[in-house]
Amino acid sequence: MAHILIADDEDGDIFREAVQELQPSFNCILARSCQEALSDLLVSPSPTAALIFMDINMPGIDGLQRIGEIRKNRSFQVIPIVIYTGSNLRDDRTKAEATGAAYYVEKPNSFTELCKTLQQIFEKEMILQK
């Protein structure tokens, strides 16, 4: 079973619903802050996440800062991190790539678009389950 960590303070439930629609067997862990996301990674006795989805604009430490902290831990360096944000600023995209994000996804306008985007990422990362 793939574990997906979703760090989003506003749209996490919609995001989790889209993941479950595509892959009901995925275990989605929802964190409402970047600190909670890091705690979930460090404390969780379950297998490491197959993917981490991180919003940039989060309370306290933002998603870009948290990615840098996650990447410092050897155990998490190979986990693909997807920035999932409402920001379409080129500077944010550049910073995300520099911190080690594998993907930069602007929040789609519809649930259907979100599912299509997630499907593409799951296929690229080869974590789809039959």
N, C-alpha and C positions, 0 to 999 in steps of 0.2 A: 504494500500500500504506500503510495506517495504522500508525503506530508508537505503541505503548502502553507507557508507563513505569510499572512496578509497584514501589513502594518498601515492602517488607514483610519483616521479618526472620524471621517464623515461617511464615506461610501463603502466601507468594509463589508457591510451586510449584503449589498448588491453584488459586490465583487465575489463574495463567498457563494452566493446563489448562482452566479454564472459558472463558477468552477464546478459546483455540484451538478448543475444542469449538464455540463459536458462530461464530467467524470465523477459519478456518484460515489465511487470507492475512495476518492481522495480525502484525506483528513485535513481539513482547513483549520488552522490556528489563527484566530483573529486578535491582533494587538491594536489597541486604540492610541498608543503612543510609541515613539521610537524606543524609549526606555523599556517599556513592556515587551517590545519585540526582541530586544537584546536579552532581556531576562528569560524570555521563552526559549531562546536558543541556548543560553548557558545552563539553565536549570533543568530543562526538559530531559527526562530519562528516555524518551522515545527516540527513534531514529532521527537523524538530522534531516532538515527540510530538503526537499528536492528542488524547490524554488522559493525565493523570497520576493514578494511584491511589496514595494515601499513607496508611499506617497512622499513627495518632497515637503509639502507644507503641513507640518505636524506641530502640535504644541511642544514647547520646550526645545529640545534639540531637533533640528530638521532632518529629513531623510538623507540628505547628502552627507551631513556630518556623521550620521549613524552608519552609513555604508563604509566610510573610512574606518570606523571602529570595528565593524564586523570583519572587514578584510584583514585587520591586524591579527586576528585569531586564525592560526593555521587550520583548525578544524573546519572553518567556514570559508576558506579562500576559494574553494572549487564550486560553491553553491552559486548558481546563476541568480543575479539580483535584477529585478525588473523595476525600473522607476515607472510609477503609474501616477500621473499627475494631470492637473488642469492647466499647467503652465506650458506654453508653446514657445518660451524664450530660448533662443539659441544658446545663450550663456548657461542656462540650466542644463541643457542637453550636453554641452561641452564639459561642464563640471561633473555631471553624472558619469560620463565616459571616463573622465580622469580619475574618479574615485573607485572605478571598477564595476560599474553597472553594465550588465550584458545587453540590456534593452532599455529603451526610453519610449514609453507609450503614453500618448495624450489620451485622457479620459474620453471615450467615445460618447456620441450623443444618444445612443440607444443601447438597450440591452442586447439586441441582436448583433450590433457592431462589436460590443464588448466580447460576446461569445466567439465571434469570428477571430478577433485578435488573440484571445486566449488559446483557441484551437491552434493557431499558427505557432504560438510560442511552445505549446505542449509538443507539437510535431517536431519543431526544431530541436527541442531538448530531449526528444525521444522518451517522454514519460507517459505517453498515452497507454491506457489499459483497455484491453478488449473485454 
